[in-house]
Amino acid sequence: MCLARGWGSLIVSKMPGPCNPGNTRYEGRERVLDLKFETGADHNDIREAVGKLCAQFPGEYWRDLDKRDAYPSEFVTAMTEGGFLSVLVPEAYGGSGMGLEAAVAILEAVHAAGSNGAACHAQMYTMGTVLRHGSEAQKQKWLPQIASGALRLQAFGVTEPTAGTDTLAIKTTATRQGDTYVVNGQKVWTSRAQHSDLMLLLARTTPRDQVEKRTDGLSVFVVDMRDASPEQLRIQPIDAMLNHATTEIFIDNLTIPAENLIGIEGKGLRYILDGMNAERILIAAECVGDAHWFVGKSRDYANERVVFGRPIGQNQGVQFPIARNYMELEAARMMVYAAARAFDAGQDVGAMANMAKLFASEASWKAADTCLQTHGGFGFASEYDVERKFRETRLYQVAPISTNLILSYLSEHVLKLPRSF
């Protein structure tokens, strides 16, 4: 299906069915989440197409992957073949050439359907560094294959064990030797590295004590991991609380062609930060989708769960938190789409992207907590998918940027308070 040729808006999710009077168990069935929102743009066709695709991957599919800590290859392939992952690649390079707002609608719909876009969302936005800062030769070399799915660019090598979010403190080095760079160092929390052909890598090309500006001296490279030997590039999975395909990478004398340098040597931090605004808006869209799923799940269970001869949703102690979650979801959704539209208009969206990510992640986390509480003991049973989604959405309080760093950014850059670090 070609993304640019029309889609629609029915999001299907696994919802609980009627329970018996004893409420010991209930049978699941497919149900339409009929929460409706206005976004300022009509992307209902996108949501319908994504919803239909995700219906082929119900809760049982994701639970099985979770148990095996396995990568959703079939889902990623379907998303690729549907054209959803090439939405931000210009038509000149084989993509759909649509804006970030369309990408937001895609990932929102994925998560609202109970699926998880983290397995493939980097294929959407990581290429933006190449698109905005790469040479024409680099764009021609990589973007068409990324758009078709022939090449996967899903790995983003920035974070290091001793640096964390202090990106200027990274220790991975890239030393120029003739027509190559030799890279040594270590990366951590590099998701999807085992399922990616290319990796976007940030490394120091000038020692920190030799740069004029503290933000200089870092450079960005595209690494073709298929060319690296196991001795040069060792990828080690990290056992985590959720199935996120995240890894630690050890780099030892890895040789990269100099032609794989993106932009100007030493100016890579700006290129990376530029791409992070898109990432934060898209992650916020996933949070909105999660919140949508949790609110719908809570509402349906509260209507159907009967205790003391009445549905628990009749009790204000149950219905008020769900109503508040709905309100926060709608507010977050408007913030996310506003940020996406501003990004598409070429505006400076640093503050908007950060606020959207923080607000949406908090809305999804609160909705997750309400959903678990509404389900009571059944919320902890894996077959209901609540505990899986509960774990998944908790991540966004920490990554891709923590709440406290967003608050620090707003304090300094928007409110003009003294820098705190």
KADA-V491565 format. One record per helix or strand. SS is the DSSP state (H for helix, E for strand). FROM is the first residue (numbers start at 1). TO is the last residue. If there is no record, write none. Layout:
ss: [SS & SS]
from: [FROM & FROM]
to: [TO & TO]
This chain:
ss: [H & E & E & H & H & H & H & H & H & H & H & H & H & E & H & E & E & H & E & H & E & H & E & E & H & E & E & H & E & E & H & H & H & H & H & H]
from: [3 & 12 & 26 & 44 & 59 & 73 & 84 & 91 & 100 & 117 & 122 & 128 & 136 & 153 & 167 & 173 & 180 & 193 & 198 & 208 & 218 & 225 & 233 & 246 & 258 & 261 & 267 & 268 & 306 & 310 & 312 & 316 & 350 & 382 & 386 & 403]
to: [5 & 19 & 32 & 54 & 68 & 81 & 86 & 93 & 112 & 119 & 125 & 133 & 148 & 157 & 169 & 177 & 191 & 195 & 204 & 210 & 224 & 227 & 237 & 257 & 260 & 262 & 267 & 304 & 307 & 311 & 314 & 344 & 380 & 384 & 397 & 414]
